[in-house]
Amino acid sequence: MNYKKLFFPIGGGDELEERLYGALLIAKKFDVKLDVLKCGHKSDSSLYKTYAIPNEIIKEIDEIVESKYKDENKEFEKLFKKVSQEININDSLVDLKIKEGVRSTLVEQESKFCDLVIAAAPPSGITTATFETAVLKSGKSVLMFPRILRKFSFDSIIIGWNNSPEVSRAITSSIEILKQAQKVHIVSSIEYTKNNETIENLLSYLKLHQIEASYEIVKTTRIPGQALLNSALDGNFDMIVAGAYGHKGLKELMFGGATRYLLENS
């Protein structure tokens, strides 16, 4: 896919400036349009309105809540402008939207109108509503980046092949990135490549797109995802292409063991 538009949802929490920096750095590298969605909601006023509080006091509280919400958005706009100037990204490439509402609902809707979602890794590998919605509800591939990112490159890419529909989609969605890489390396295990035909077919598919790749059969461990991450670290690769999750019917099982390991350790 030839990317034309990226989408980056961001809520609150720590490392706000660092996450913005990473997202804008990626957009500059791709040199395509980036939609940034800052989503949040005002403090819930319905609770105190259930008490017998005089209307004039409720009005004052509402005004304080509204003022606080506006101030937070103004601070974010200032931060966004500061980071944009630091990175020296073209203003025409970025579009900041600030919307009020349920975060997961906003992200699910807005993420449908892009080629690729970019998302900061969740803190300590624990998925947030923003991250989970971006991965599971957007219908798009997701480029996850570290919460603190000061250099972005895809010169060397490693592919974790497990013969699943998820990794198949991930590879196809990454073709344009893979074509620009100087090194593409596939790792798999004997479990998924019981004969050479599977890997040969994958290599032939990539070659049709002018992508020359090497491959390696690695020994897996009892921890799903560990062998892939070890290979990525040992080879000092810039990016991992892998299937993100498998649908198993229950929300708590949507992120498989390999994905969870990568979220916690990459």
BELTA-V231261 format. One record per residue. N is the residue number from 0. RES is the residue in one letter. NEAR is the number of other C-alpha atoms within 8 Angstrom. Layout:
N_RES_NEAR + N_RES_NEAR
//
This chain:
0_M_7 + 1_N_4 + 2_Y_9 + 3_K_8 + 4_K_11 + 5_L_15 + 6_F_14 + 7_F_12 + 8_P_13 + 9_I_9 + 10_G_9 + 11_G_6 + 12_G_5 + 13_D_4 + 14_E_8 + 15_L_8 + 16_E_9 + 17_E_10 + 18_R_12 + 19_L_10 + 20_Y_13 + 21_G_15 + 22_A_12 + 23_L_12 + 24_L_12 + 25_I_9 + 26_A_13 + 27_K_9 + 28_K_8 + 29_F_6 + 30_D_7 + 31_V_11 + 32_K_12 + 33_L_13 + 34_D_12 + 35_V_12 + 36_L_13 + 37_K_11 + 38_C_14 + 39_G_11 + 40_H_9 + 41_K_8 + 42_S_5 + 43_D_5 + 44_S_7 + 45_S_6 + 46_L_7 + 47_Y_8 + 48_K_9 + 49_T_6 + 50_Y_6 + 51_A_5 + 52_I_8 + 53_P_6 + 54_N_6 + 55_E_6 + 56_I_8 + 57_I_11 + 58_K_8 + 59_E_8 + 60_I_8 + 61_D_9 + 62_E_8 + 63_I_8 + 64_V_10 + 65_E_9 + 66_S_8 + 67_K_8 + 68_Y_10 + 69_K_8 + 70_D_8 + 71_E_8 + 72_N_9 + 73_K_8 + 74_E_8 + 75_F_8 + 76_E_8 + 77_K_8 + 78_L_9 + 79_F_10 + 80_K_8 + 81_K_8 + 82_V_11 + 83_S_12 + 84_Q_8 + 85_E_6 + 86_I_9 + 87_N_6 + 88_I_9 + 89_N_6 + 90_D_6 + 91_S_6 + 92_L_11 + 93_V_10 + 94_D_9 + 95_L_8 + 96_K_8 + 97_I_8 + 98_K_9 + 99_E_8 + 100_G_9 + 101_V_9 + 102_R_12 + 103_S_9 + 104_T_8 + 105_L_11 + 106_V_14 + 107_E_12 + 108_Q_8 + 109_E_7 + 110_S_12 + 111_K_9 + 112_F_5 + 113_C_11 + 114_D_11 + 115_L_12 + 116_V_15 + 117_I_13 + 118_A_13 + 119_A_11 + 120_A_11 + 121_P_11 + 122_P_7 + 123_S_6 + 124_G_12 + 125_I_8 + 126_T_8 + 127_T_7 + 128_A_8 + 129_T_12 + 130_F_12 + 131_E_10 + 132_T_12 + 133_A_15 + 134_V_11 + 135_L_7 + 136_K_8 + 137_S_13 + 138_G_7 + 139_K_11 + 140_S_10 + 141_V_10 + 142_L_8 + 143_M_8 + 144_F_10 + 145_P_9 + 146_R_12 + 147_I_8 + 148_L_11 + 149_R_7 + 150_K_5 + 151_F_10 + 152_S_8 + 153_F_10 + 154_D_9 + 155_S_12 + 156_I_15 + 157_I_13 + 158_I_12 + 159_G_13 + 160_W_11 + 161_N_8 + 162_N_7 + 163_S_8 + 164_P_7 + 165_E_11 + 166_V_15 + 167_S_10 + 168_R_9 + 169_A_12 + 170_I_11 + 171_T_8 + 172_S_9 + 173_S_10 + 174_I_10 + 175_E_10 + 176_I_8 + 177_L_10 + 178_K_9 + 179_Q_8 + 180_A_11 + 181_Q_6 + 182_K_9 + 183_V_14 + 184_H_11 + 185_I_12 + 186_V_14 + 187_S_13 + 188_S_11 + 189_I_9 + 190_E_5 + 191_Y_9 + 192_T_11 + 193_K_6 + 194_N_5 + 195_N_7 + 196_E_7 + 197_T_8 + 198_I_9 + 199_E_8 + 200_N_8 + 201_L_8 + 202_L_10 + 203_S_8 + 204_Y_8 + 205_L_11 + 206_K_10 + 207_L_7 + 208_H_8 + 209_Q_7 + 210_I_10 + 211_E_9 + 212_A_11 + 213_S_7 + 214_Y_9 + 215_E_8 + 216_I_8 + 217_V_9 + 218_K_7 + 219_T_9 + 220_T_7 + 221_R_4 + 222_I_9 + 223_P_10 + 224_G_11 + 225_Q_12 + 226_A_11 + 227_L_9 + 228_L_10 + 229_N_8 + 230_S_9 + 231_A_12 + 232_L_8 + 233_D_7 + 234_G_6 + 235_N_6 + 236_F_11 + 237_D_10 + 238_M_10 + 239_I_10 + 240_V_12 + 241_A_11 + 242_G_12 + 243_A_9 + 244_Y_9 + 245_G_8 + 246_H_7 + 247_K_7 + 248_G_6 + 249_L_7 + 250_K_6 + 251_E_5 + 252_L_9 + 253_M_11 + 254_F_10 + 255_G_10 + 256_G_9 + 257_A_10 + 258_T_11 + 259_R_10 + 260_Y_14 + 261_L_12 + 262_L_12 + 263_E_9 + 264_N_6 + 265_S_7
//
